[in-house]
């Protein structure tokens, strides 16, 4: 929790929060359907066990092995899928 107080999105500089279970399920369902690409252009095939999201809900960053991956090419522009 203290780490979340200082983390921010490297693109927008907005604060980040943990993605809640319901939204994580939606992201993972979209990944399972094969329609989610990250900013690097890679189609995602593995569900995210955890993720961070910007406070506006637009950008999602994976958390792998408990470590936030805050690289621009790894983020998902969730607003494009969440219409």
C-alpha positions as CSV (number, residue, x, y, z in Angstrom):
1,X,0.0,0.0,0.0
2,X,2.8,2.5,0.7
3,X,4.3,1.8,-2.7
4,X,1.0,2.7,-4.4
5,X,1.2,6.1,-2.7
6,X,4.3,7.0,-4.8
7,X,3.7,5.1,-8.0
8,X,2.3,6.9,-11.0
9,X,1.7,6.1,-14.7
10,X,4.8,6.8,-16.7
11,X,2.7,8.1,-19.6
12,X,0.0,10.3,-17.9
13,X,1.7,10.8,-14.5
14,X,-1.7,9.9,-12.9
15,X,-1.7,7.9,-9.7
16,X,-2.2,4.2,-9.9
17,X,-4.4,1.8,-7.8
18,X,-4.8,-1.9,-7.7
19,X,-7.3,-3.2,-10.3
20,X,-10.3,-4.6,-8.4
21,X,-11.5,-8.2,-9.0
22,X,-14.5,-7.3,-11.2
23,X,-12.4,-5.2,-13.6
24,X,-9.6,-7.7,-13.5
25,X,-12.1,-10.4,-14.6
26,X,-13.2,-8.1,-17.5
27,X,-9.6,-7.5,-18.6
28,X,-8.8,-11.2,-18.4
29,X,-11.9,-12.1,-20.4
30,X,-10.9,-9.7,-23.1
31,X,-7.4,-11.3,-23.1
32,X,-8.9,-14.7,-23.4
33,X,-10.8,-13.6,-26.4
34,X,-7.6,-12.7,-28.1
35,X,-8.5,-9.1,-28.7
36,X,-6.1,-7.3,-26.3
37,X,-2.8,-5.9,-27.4
38,X,-0.4,-3.9,-25.2
39,X,1.1,-0.6,-26.3
40,X,4.1,-2.6,-27.8
41,X,1.7,-4.3,-30.2
42,X,1.9,-7.7,-28.6
43,X,-1.4,-9.7,-28.4
44,X,-1.7,-10.9,-24.8
45,X,-2.5,-14.5,-24.2
46,X,-2.0,-15.0,-20.5
47,X,-4.4,-13.8,-17.9
48,X,-3.1,-11.1,-15.5
49,X,-3.0,-12.3,-11.8
50,X,-2.8,-8.7,-10.7
51,X,-2.7,-5.3,-12.3
52,X,-2.5,-1.6,-11.6
53,X,-4.8,0.9,-13.3
54,X,-4.7,4.7,-13.6
55,X,-7.2,6.5,-11.5
56,X,-9.2,7.4,-14.6
57,X,-9.4,3.7,-15.6
58,X,-7.8,4.2,-19.0
59,X,-4.4,2.4,-18.7
60,X,-3.7,-1.0,-17.1
61,X,-0.3,-2.2,-16.1
62,X,0.5,-5.8,-15.3
63,X,1.9,-6.9,-12.0
64,X,4.2,-10.0,-12.4
65,X,5.4,-11.9,-9.4
66,X,4.3,-9.0,-7.2
67,X,6.3,-6.5,-9.2
68,X,4.5,-3.7,-11.2
69,X,5.7,-3.5,-14.8
70,X,5.5,0.2,-15.5
71,X,6.8,0.2,-19.0
72,X,4.8,2.0,-21.7
73,X,5.0,-0.9,-24.1
74,X,3.5,-3.2,-21.5
75,X,0.4,-1.2,-20.6
76,X,-3.0,-1.9,-22.0
77,X,-5.1,1.0,-23.2
78,X,-8.2,-0.3,-21.4
79,X,-10.5,2.6,-22.4
80,X,-10.4,1.2,-26.0
81,X,-12.0,-2.1,-24.8
82,X,-14.2,-0.8,-22.0
83,X,-16.9,0.9,-24.1
